[in-house]
Amino acid sequence: MPHQPETRPHGAAAPDEVAAGTAIRARMRRRRIDTLKRRAEFLATRNGARWATPFFALEAIKRGPEATEGARFGFTVSKKVGGAVERNRIKRRLKEAVAQVQASAARAGFDYVLIARRPALDATFDALVAELAKAIGRVNTQKPGRQNRKPAAKGKAP
């Protein structure tokens, strides 16, 4: 008996395509990350708390009293880190890590900026998530300022 092609209505997806589409829709249903858009918003976090890890530096600042929405995140990956493909991959990895920890660790009314470093590209995803949760906890308990900075070299004039 000759092989009969599978019949389905025109435009209908195959069962494996339906399963893949379901996974994509489930991912899209996840709460969207509110992001910083303007340069001034990024610069404002420079005056807040800071915590550095091998994968990224995290800066955070509390917004004004009128801020009622949840936490907002900004992502910065400089050209020093790598080419466009590598920078975009790092940004996607960091965004997914933020999506996993923002509900449990981030505070409403705060702005956070992640400044990526090259090791974030090769780090395991679990390590990224763990470091992000730890860093958010640290900046949430710090007072605004630059506590996690190296002290200035002795003997140098300002």
Phi and psi in degrees as a GROMACS rama.xvg file:
@    title "Ramachandran Plot"
@    xaxis  label "Phi"
@    yaxis  label "Psi"
@TYPE xy
-68.6714  152.717  PRO-2
-71.1216  127.284  HIS-3
-95.7652  128.896  GLN-4
-65.7834  150.225  PRO-5
-64.4514  133.013  GLU-6
-105.438  129.949  THR-7
-150.526  158.792  ARG-8
-59.1117  148.998  PRO-9
-57.2819  129.04  HIS-10
88.5578  -6.99643  GLY-11
-77.6591  144.257  ALA-12
-85.9559  151.647  ALA-13
-69.3365  157.575  ALA-14
-56.2511  -39.1346  PRO-15
-69.3169  -30.6162  ASP-16
-69.9853  -33.9947  GLU-17
-65.2973  -43.0688  VAL-18
-62.8027  -42.2005  ALA-19
-65.2782  -40.2488  ALA-20
-64.345  -35.8286  GLY-21
-64.2493  -42.1666  THR-22
-64.0149  -40.2771  ALA-23
-66.0827  -44.045  ILE-24
-63.7902  -37.5894  ARG-25
-63.1596  -39.8781  ALA-26
-66.8595  -37.1579  ARG-27
-72.0932  -26.6626  MET-28
-70.7871  -21.9868  ARG-29
-55.8091  147.701  ARG-30
-55.429  131.529  ARG-31
-70.2545  144.237  ARG-32
-82.6857  125.854  ILE-33
-77.5364  126.812  ASP-34
-114.783  155.385  THR-35
-76.9016  142.277  LEU-36
-116.697  -38.7074  LYS-37
-100.202  152.151  ARG-38
-57.8556  -39.223  ARG-39
-60.9598  -35.0075  ALA-40
-66.7648  -39.716  GLU-41
-66.5075  -44.005  PHE-42
-65.6313  -32.2532  LEU-43
-61.7981  -33.8001  ALA-44
-69.71  -18.224  THR-45
-61.349  -24.2362  ARG-46
-90.6958  0.702784  ASN-47
-97.2109  -160.461  GLY-48
-75.2946  153.316  ALA-49
-141.089  141.755  ARG-50
-141.033  131.092  TRP-51
-108.422  140.781  ALA-52
-127.205  173.272  THR-53
-65.5003  -21.7606  PRO-54
-97.5377  -27.416  PHE-55
-166.452  165.377  PHE-56
-110.392  139.48  ALA-57
-117.341  127.126  LEU-58
-117.629  142.557  GLU-59
-145.544  148.356  ALA-60
-150.235  145.763  ILE-61
-79.9051  133.584  LYS-62
-75.9329  173.13  ARG-63
-62.9201  172.877  GLY-64
-65.1188  -19.1255  PRO-65
-77.7323  -9.43052  GLU-66
-75.6755  112.409  ALA-67
-109.995  -17.1385  THR-68
-77.273  177.824  GLU-69
-73.3201  -167.676  GLY-70
-69.7324  147.891  ALA-71
-120.034  148.008  ARG-72
-126.09  144.579  PHE-73
-124.031  147.927  GLY-74
-126.649  129.412  PHE-75
-128.701  126.922  THR-76
-134.321  109.533  VAL-77
-78.3502  165.86  SER-78
-68.1369  -17.7293  LYS-79
-63.4604  -28.4073  LYS-80
-69.5148  -33.965  VAL-81
160.424  -171.122  GLY-82
-72.0639  178.336  GLY-83
-59.632  -40.8331  ALA-84
-63.4756  -44.5219  VAL-85
-68.3087  -41.078  GLU-86
-62.6335  -42.444  ARG-87
-66.5621  -37.2556  ASN-88
-64.8609  -43.5585  ARG-89
-61.5439  -43.9779  ILE-90
-61.984  -42.2038  LYS-91
-63.4654  -40.7655  ARG-92
-64.7455  -43.3399  ARG-93
-66.6469  -38.8685  LEU-94
-63.2822  -40.4408  LYS-95
-67.5523  -38.4011  GLU-96
-62.8663  -42.4769  ALA-97
-61.8807  -42.0124  VAL-98
-59.3203  -33.2962  ALA-99
-78.914  -30.6373  GLN-100
-107.282  -11.0698  VAL-101
-62.2055  -36.7349  GLN-102
-67.7592  -34.3108  ALA-103
-94.6477  -25.8907  SER-104
-113.904  -36.9906  ALA-105
-75.3205  145.806  ALA-106
-98.824  140.416  ARG-107
-65.4953  144.538  ALA-108
83.9654  7.26197  GLY-109
-111.674  149.773  PHE-110
-109.814  133.393  ASP-111
-122.396  139.806  TYR-112
-125.556  125.978  VAL-113
-100.925  123.299  LEU-114
-106.909  107.299  ILE-115
-72.1913  151.172  ALA-116
-122.5  159.069  ARG-117
-54.5816  -41.5675  ARG-118
-59.613  -16.7909  PRO-119
-63.6766  -22.3016  ALA-120
-70.1092  -38.6485  LEU-121
-102.095  -6.2674  ASP-122
-68.9825  151.73  ALA-123
-69.1971  151.216  THR-124
-64.4969  -37.4508  PHE-125
-62.225  -37.6821  ASP-126
-66.084  -40.229  ALA-127
-60.647  -46.3102  LEU-128
-63.23  -44.0686  VAL-129
-63.2171  -44.7996  ALA-130
-65.2279  -37.9462  GLU-131
-65.8048  -44.9581  LEU-132
-61.1391  -41.9592  ALA-133
-65.447  -43.854  LYS-134
-65.1802  -41.6942  ALA-135
-62.9077  -41.3071  ILE-136
-60.6066  -39.3622  GLY-137
-67.9928  -47.17  ARG-138
-70.6005  -25.5312  VAL-139
-70.0845  -25.7354  ASN-140
-97.8273  -11.5302  THR-141
-79.2487  154.244  GLN-142
-83.906  151.198  LYS-143
-56.3357  141.052  PRO-144
142.358  -164.474  GLY-145
-119.64  61.1425  ARG-146
-66.9026  -32.2978  GLN-147
-97.8854  44.1996  ASN-148
-113.376  153.047  ARG-149
-70.8565  140.134  LYS-150
-67.4341  153.886  PRO-151
-64.4409  148.626  ALA-152
-63.7064  139.756  ALA-153
-73.1367  146.291  LYS-154
85.291  -1.26844  GLY-155
-98.9691  135.693  LYS-156
-77.3135  145.136  ALA-157
